[in-house]
Amino acid sequence: MNIKKQYRFLIIVFLFFLLVLVRAFESNLFYDPLIAYFKDDFLHETIPFFSGRKLLIHMSFRYFLNTIISLGIIYIAFGNYDFLKFSVKFYVLAFVFLAFAFFVILKGEFRQGYLFAFYIRRFLIHPLFVLILLPAFYYKQIMSSKLIP
């Protein structure tokens, strides 16, 4: 990929800004009655009524919107198709596992506790994986360049 370093930096900043916009307009864009629930004193309140299908659709849409932007950041930052392929597989597997676990816990009405569901939901609705993958790929890239004389 032959994008000049300064333009790559600007594109990455723009993509991070898009992630911020998704977060800023979350209540306008996505159906999620659990946002207000987890902001308040959720330990003493009952779970609000929600439509499971609608919540799954909106949570999936938000996850994949964040994923597309995050994949753009990873590709622009490294220009490496292997990193991109790994990231796509990672995001898909993470979504399947986390969404299944979240809805099992939700169906059980948080009987096992609130924190596990809270943090699973966080990984589904926030782009945390890009913050894990970027340094990992950077480290991999540095270690690969040291191995090749």
C-alpha positions as CSV (number, residue, x, y, z in Angstrom):
1,M,0.0,0.0,0.0
2,N,1.6,3.3,-1.1
3,I,-0.2,5.9,0.9
4,K,2.1,8.5,2.4
5,K,2.7,8.2,6.1
6,Q,1.0,11.6,6.8
7,Y,-2.1,10.6,4.8
8,R,-2.3,7.3,6.5
9,F,-2.2,9.0,9.9
10,L,-5.0,11.4,8.9
11,I,-7.1,8.5,7.6
12,I,-6.6,6.6,10.9
13,V,-7.5,9.7,12.9
14,F,-10.7,10.1,10.8
15,L,-11.6,6.4,11.3
16,F,-11.1,6.8,15.1
17,F,-13.4,9.9,14.9
18,L,-16.0,7.7,13.2
19,L,-15.8,5.3,16.1
20,V,-16.4,8.2,18.4
21,L,-19.4,9.3,16.4
22,V,-20.9,5.8,16.6
23,R,-20.5,6.1,20.4
24,A,-21.8,9.7,20.6
25,F,-25.0,8.9,18.7
26,E,-25.6,5.5,20.2
27,S,-29.0,6.3,21.7
28,N,-30.2,7.8,18.4
29,L,-29.0,5.0,16.2
30,F,-29.4,1.8,18.2
31,Y,-32.1,0.2,20.3
32,D,-30.6,-0.8,23.6
33,P,-32.7,-0.4,26.8
34,L,-29.7,-1.8,28.7
35,I,-27.8,1.5,28.3
36,A,-30.0,3.3,30.8
37,Y,-30.2,0.2,32.9
38,F,-26.4,-0.1,33.4
39,K,-26.0,3.7,33.8
40,D,-28.4,3.7,36.8
41,D,-28.3,1.6,40.0
42,F,-28.8,-1.7,38.2
43,L,-28.1,-3.8,41.2
44,H,-31.4,-2.7,42.8
45,E,-33.6,-2.6,39.7
46,T,-35.2,-5.2,37.6
47,I,-34.2,-5.8,34.1
48,P,-36.2,-3.5,31.8
49,F,-38.5,-5.0,29.2
50,F,-36.8,-5.5,25.9
51,S,-37.4,-7.1,22.5
52,G,-34.7,-9.8,22.2
53,R,-34.8,-9.9,18.4
54,K,-34.6,-6.1,18.1
55,L,-31.8,-6.0,20.6
56,L,-29.9,-8.7,18.8
57,I,-30.3,-6.9,15.4
58,H,-29.2,-3.5,16.7
59,M,-26.3,-5.0,18.7
60,S,-25.2,-6.9,15.7
61,F,-25.4,-3.8,13.5
62,R,-23.4,-1.8,16.0
63,Y,-20.8,-4.5,16.3
64,F,-20.3,-4.9,12.6
65,L,-20.3,-1.1,12.1
66,N,-17.5,-0.8,14.7
67,T,-15.8,-3.9,13.1
68,I,-15.7,-2.4,9.6
69,I,-14.2,0.9,10.9
70,S,-11.7,-1.1,13.0
71,L,-10.7,-3.3,10.1
72,G,-10.1,-0.1,8.1
73,I,-7.8,1.2,10.9
74,I,-5.9,-2.0,11.0
75,Y,-5.5,-2.2,7.2
76,I,-4.4,1.4,6.8
77,A,-2.0,1.2,9.8
78,F,-0.2,-1.9,8.5
79,G,-1.2,-2.5,4.9
80,N,-0.9,-6.2,5.6
81,Y,-3.6,-8.6,4.2
82,D,-2.6,-11.4,6.6
83,F,-3.3,-9.1,9.5
84,L,-6.6,-8.1,7.9
85,K,-7.6,-11.8,7.3
86,F,-6.8,-12.7,10.9
87,S,-8.7,-9.7,12.2
88,V,-11.8,-10.7,10.2
89,K,-11.7,-14.2,11.5
90,F,-11.1,-12.9,15.0
91,Y,-14.0,-10.5,14.9
92,V,-16.5,-13.1,13.5
93,L,-15.5,-15.7,16.1
94,A,-15.6,-13.2,18.9
95,F,-19.1,-12.0,17.8
96,V,-20.5,-15.5,17.7
97,F,-19.1,-16.5,21.1
98,L,-19.9,-13.2,22.9
99,A,-23.4,-12.8,21.4
100,F,-24.3,-16.4,22.3
101,A,-23.0,-16.0,25.8
102,F,-24.7,-12.6,26.3
103,F,-28.1,-13.9,25.2
104,V,-27.8,-17.0,27.4
105,I,-27.1,-14.8,30.4
106,L,-29.9,-12.4,29.4
107,K,-32.4,-15.2,29.1
108,G,-31.3,-16.3,32.6
109,E,-32.1,-12.7,33.8
110,F,-28.6,-12.2,35.2
111,R,-29.0,-14.9,37.8
112,Q,-25.2,-15.6,37.6
113,G,-24.4,-11.9,38.3
114,Y,-24.4,-8.6,36.5
115,L,-20.7,-8.0,35.9
116,F,-20.2,-10.8,33.4
117,A,-23.1,-9.7,31.3
118,F,-22.0,-6.1,31.6
119,Y,-18.5,-6.8,30.3
120,I,-19.6,-9.1,27.5
121,R,-22.0,-6.4,26.4
122,R,-19.1,-3.9,26.5
123,F,-17.1,-6.0,24.1
124,L,-20.1,-6.3,21.8
125,I,-21.0,-2.6,21.6
126,H,-17.6,-0.9,22.0
127,P,-14.6,-1.2,19.6
128,L,-12.3,-2.6,22.3
129,F,-10.7,-5.3,20.1
130,V,-9.0,-2.7,17.9
131,L,-7.2,-1.5,21.0
132,I,-6.0,-5.0,21.6
133,L,-5.1,-5.9,18.0
134,L,-3.2,-2.7,17.0
135,P,-0.4,-3.2,19.6
136,A,-0.3,-6.9,18.9
137,F,0.2,-6.4,15.2
138,Y,2.7,-3.7,15.8
139,Y,4.7,-6.0,18.0
140,K,4.4,-8.8,15.5
141,Q,5.6,-6.5,12.7
142,I,8.6,-5.3,14.8
143,M,9.6,-8.9,15.8
144,S,9.3,-10.0,12.1
145,S,11.6,-7.2,10.9
146,K,14.2,-8.2,13.6
147,L,14.2,-11.8,12.5
148,I,14.9,-10.9,8.8
149,P,18.5,-9.4,8.4
